[in-house]
């Protein structure tokens, strides 16, 4: 039996049955780009407005950290307005809310002797950020075996060249935020040329970056010459991969669904998500688009039909770990046997998310084999309505809610967890394109 978090059971409304999804809908904003945009807005002249800004707990925590640096942020729905002013030195240790938060806060902290820490989940990536800052002769001190905590020191990066290797948006965020008003030429060399969202943010605010091939060598380099003065602007941000997945999942398990999802991101995670869902034989047509401020996005025209079995393992399991319960629901609606492996870490923490997912799917009438690191799911013609318990885990709660929309008969999800707080705006978007009934 799975371990279920204790809570006071409340009266739960049944999930409304959905016949199909039909119409057009956008995607909640990208968490990573939202954090970068909020942070850059702290270093510009004037007022910056962000639309389609993610409002997840990670972003809200990062906003609270920016306020400790003296940054003023007003929130209104999925819009954020940042009022630039002098960045101040916060008191006490600063704990980043994600690796994107860590990169941005590193850029704001270096030269101020701020002590910065984070999660060991992104220990290696954090170390790469600090190595790059030290590569430009900043004086960042941390333990031999861990980047946490790190004293960002009182010395700002000095002009020079750093071999970055693979592109890393978080390293770029840390460097550019720290040297915007510094004189000199800063060069990052990387293996690939592609423009990332950070560069779009920078240029839309009036920043100047030069990118070109490295002479007589493989790779490309990005050159920043300062000082530069960035201006407040209006940024329409791209959508995030997690919200895209939930909307696609709700459409996939309802036959004859036809929807268009616009402003989905073009980031690596979203592209891999689309590849994986196409293996299920979900019909997805892609059109390249851009937001009004120039971010690369995709319009997805989606048509559902009979789904095929898939295997989620290795890199896909790592990339979509928190979305595994939703992939399990999709697999339950596919023909054949879907296998999910390499997700043993979902058993850690307050609840066993694998056990909860297995028990819930069985209640929906699905044959599921449970393994220490995953599950094997035998697809069924139709899910059967049931009362299921998500153990206050919003990852499982969202998956069961999507399953309940497709199930025959009444479904209630007990202890769904803070779904709206964790995935703000997702269920409202699904409901906006839902055709109710059977």
Secondary structure, 3 states (H helix, E strand, C coil): CCCCCCCCCCCCCCCCCEEEEEEEEECCECHHHHHHHHHHHCCCECEEEEECCCCCHHHHHHHHHHHHCCCEEEEECCEEEEECCCCCCCCCCEECCCHHHHHHHHHHHCCCCCEEECCHHHHHHHHHHHHHHHHCCCCCEECCCCCCCEECCCCCCCCEEEEEECCCHHHHHHHHHHHCCCCEEEEEEECCCCCCHHHHHHHHCCCCCEEEECCCCCCEEEEEEECCCCECCEEECCECHHHHHHHHHHHHCCCCCEEEEEEEECCHHHHHHHHHHHHCCCEEEEEEEECCCCCEEEEEEEECCCCECCEECHHHHHHCHHHHHHHHHHHHCCECEEEECCCHHHHCCCCCHHHHHHHHHHHCCCEEEEECCEEEEECCCCCECCEEECCCCHHHHHHHHHHHHHCECCCEEECCCCHHHHCCCHHHHHHHCEEECC
